[in-house]
Amino acid sequence: MELVSNAPTGPIEKSWETHKFGLKLVNPANKRKFKVIVVGSGLAGGAAAASLGELGYNVHCFCFQDSPRRAHSIAAQGGINAAKNYHNDGDSVYRLFYDTVKGGDFRSRESNVYRLAQVSVNIIDQCVAQGVPFAREYGGLLDNRSFGGAQVSRTFYARGQTGQQLLLGAYQALERQIGLGAVQMYPRTEMLDVIVIDGKARGIVTRDLNDGKVDVHFGDAVVLATGGYGNVYYLSTNAKGCNVTAIWRAYKRGALFANPCYTQIHPTCIPVAGDCQSKLTLMSESLRNDGRIWVPKQAGDKRNPASIPEGERDYYLERRYPSFGNLVPRDIASRAAKAECDSGRGVGETGLGVYLDFSDCIKRLGQHKIAERYGNLFEMYERITGENPYEVPMRIYPAIHYTMGGLWVDYNLMSTVPGLFVLGEANFSDHGANRLGASALMQGLADGYFIIPYTIGNYLANTKSEKYSEDAAAVKEAVANVTAITKKLLSANGKRTVDSYHRELGKIVWEYCGMARNAAGLKKAAGMIDELREDFWKNVRVLGTDEEFNQSLEKAGRVADFFELGELMCIDALSRNESCGGHFREEYQTPEGEALRDDEKYSYVAAWGYQGAGRPAALTKEPLAFNYVKPSQRSYK
């Protein structure tokens, strides 16, 4: 298969406007004739459904939560990037574009990233109009703060709950369209397959999570905005419901899966407390604006941090990266923390932690100012750990947070299956091998509010609306596939719980395809996952039936998909003999321990295609061209 990005040519500054003008339009009177299915109602899905409903399309929106307000987007804390240069500190659309390409270690498509930077300025205006309560300076203007990988202040924020406030804005816009009848909402409904007829996405198969009923929904286009797959690691900062099933089932219907090994480790997470823990809690990267990260200079020093003199502390990020200090990108900060802990200088009972200390800032600005900026985060930390971060440093350690990989999409956000569009974290498009902090919310809203309304219209204008029967062969086959998976899970009748398998899988993937990887470990992991998957299908025990509310069955289907994804992640990581961003192969590093890319051999998007059960996935490469930001060894010193 040849991958055609459909990226526009010509000056990059004008490419999106030129491209938009070339897209075909749907007559307003004809829009109501087209039915668009949107799966997911977080920032990307909610924004898309609201925008498409506002335009006049007949939109059906699906989410497995009981309300769009429970989407995982609500958990984002620190802020959203936009190149408005309110601080007059040298920011611009081009600088945001440059920082994003560089931060992703030169493994993203330039055209998509530049468009994202351009659209970012519109997002803030949209959200302010919706009433999002962004922080403001004393004069009433919107305030900004800095995030990793940037030397300017471009991150708009609402204390430590930016995602929640942005989601409420999108949710209100969505609810308005629901009230007007333009959007029909399907809560507590999970998509389990894509219906592909004559090579085009024409609908989905769903299961009602309340009573188990399997339904077919037809549409003229399908939009997947279902988030990332970080829960393959079991322990992550993701909500427990986050999963890969929607995009994985689409992968099995012909949508290529791009860069699955590009996963992000967030450096600012509360460390693991015990073996029975089910998820991890993120402490926003925004804390690195005012907190200083350090470890004792002496290995094994277990003294109370307050009793360790300043001269016996190593502020290692400030020492190693003086230009960016504590605000280096996430992949670099995470590996640095791991290196300090591996050397025996980690803190806490397990030794897997470093200090994030606010004492200097509290002395300089006062506790009230820190509480104003981060109060809810400090309260969350104290509730979980029992420690007051105003008085003692936070303990943090890297954890799985975001996934840069996802379904391959072209410039129009359409996958390799015509009519199947993919938005937000579910696609691969904008972040390369490492996402800069505060850019996830930016991408989700850019895709939903400002990109898909144009590009889906171009597809629909070129597509004839068709009526299909549930008796069609492709429909029957998709329903039978969903039914067969459910029956197989329920009939195993083994002795092990779903969670026990998920936890074991997560440990394998974290150990061998986590912060550091090597060829021997990746080969070993792929074999271990294959063996564990076989045992899963024989010995898992799923309680209950398929005709009722059954969370055990829900989890089992998602974990079954995680097994297959985990193996593909290892295969993808093994095929890329270089280090870049979050993909750190131990064999490929600079003398100083930084990621060592091989641009001559690996400057491409790795897109994997499903070839059938028991057959290896096929690799298709999309070459990456850099005409504006020339690849170089990343330096934040």
C-alpha angles and dihedrals in degrees: 000000000000115000113222111192094191086214111163122247128224129057109352092222090065100031099098094047091047091046093050092052090053094053117101118244133222116230110247090238090053097048093079088059092064121080117207122193115210117191112199130030104210121111096302097038096038092048091047094048092047093047095046091047090051089052091056104258121140100248129192113190124195131195133165093218121084089246137015086240089073095061114128090247085082090072096063108112120174110055151273126273124233131163098231095125092215090159091053088226099136103281123145141156089266093051092051088049091049094047091049096050092045093044089053088055093245096295101117134087110264096214094055093047094050091050090051091053091048095049092046092081091058093051094065093051090049093050095045088053088053090054100254104168101229116181114267136203122242091271093055099256120130113271128224137200135190130259135191119295096026136090094199133070107247104136117111114203147176102215105280096324104070095134092053093051094046091048091052088054093051091042092055091050089049093047090051090057091046089053091050091051095244093113127043113202125214109190123183089027124125125202111227104171144009120235111224117188122178089352095304132105105251104164149323140257115230140184122218103230092207100057105006096244114159114218138181121224121189125205142164091237136009124216119196116201100157103136132235138321102235091128089076081089091056091218109065140125089258124108111264091249095058110113146155099236100108096051093036092056087048088052088056089053094057107281109132117235112223129209098341091173092063101099125154127233112204112215097208109066132126105257122252110275103192149344094266095058114124102194143002130243122231124222106205119258086230087079088072088071092072105011122083119217119221147149131200113275090226116073113238094020103153098172121132105275092236090060094053107097120232091250091058094054125093114211087193100179092051089047097048099035107030096168095056102017112175091359099071115132119283098255092053095045091048096051090046091054091049091050092052092050092045088055091057098256096109119123135225130047094302096040088233099116145073130206124261102195127194099177095106093050093045089054091048102042105016130248092270091063093050090048089051091055103036108009098128091048092052090048091050091050093050093048091053101040104024089232125119108228091199087066105029130028119265116249113227138174133178120271139174109276118150139015121223092187122081141124114335114250134180126229089284090055091247120139126223087275106078111239093022110110124185126202139187122351091350090074129058101224117111116028108054114200096338132027120222115232117268092021098101094071089044093055095044094053094040091054094044103039105029113019113035094050088064101037099044089052090057090053094047092047088059096043130078115228108239133193116224134188126226085236091069112119094238091051094049091048093051092049091046090051092054091046093048094052091050093048092048092051094049095045097054090084093182131150105254128086124238091241093054090057092044092051092050092047090050092053091052094049093044093048097047106020101029129089092337130026138183134182097253093049094047092051090048092048094051090054093045092050092049091052093045091049091055090050090048093059091048103040110025116115117212112187125213130019138284093250098071145046100297120168092175089062092046092054094044093058092048094048090049088058091046090058092058093042092049091056092049090050090057092046091050092048090048092052093054106074095190140067120248130160111313091357102085115176108191091216091061113056138117121253086262092055098255126137113280114208128199103212094175094061106022109035092121144090110256107220117185125204127204112242101181137281114318094011124108118252116257119239121224119181128214107198115226119223122199112200099153109026110044114213114248138157104288113244127182095170 
